[in-house]
Amino acid sequence: AATRLGADLLHGSGLRSGFANSEHLPSYTQVNLSASQTFNVDGFGKLEGRLAVINVFDRVYQLRDGSGIGVGAPQYGPRRGLYLGATRYF
């Protein structure tokens, strides 16, 4: 049975904002983690289970604030999310 672990870090310096894009938003960092495990099940085949956690520390950050040129509404990064998955291989 093979186990795989993964991690990634997303860092943004902050988009431009304000009148004529003369300011910018604060920088942000997001941490994501994942794990997968493969099993061989007799009479069933190969099965892989996966778990991913997005934005592990549940940090709230703003991608854009709705100001600036061509920006109509504020937008935020994703909140913490937990994702499970399974795949059966024949």
Summary of the structure (lengths in Angstrom):
residues: 90
radius of gyration: 19.5
end to end distance: 16.2
largest distance: 65.1
contacts: 212
relative contact order: 0.26
helix: 3%
strand: 60%
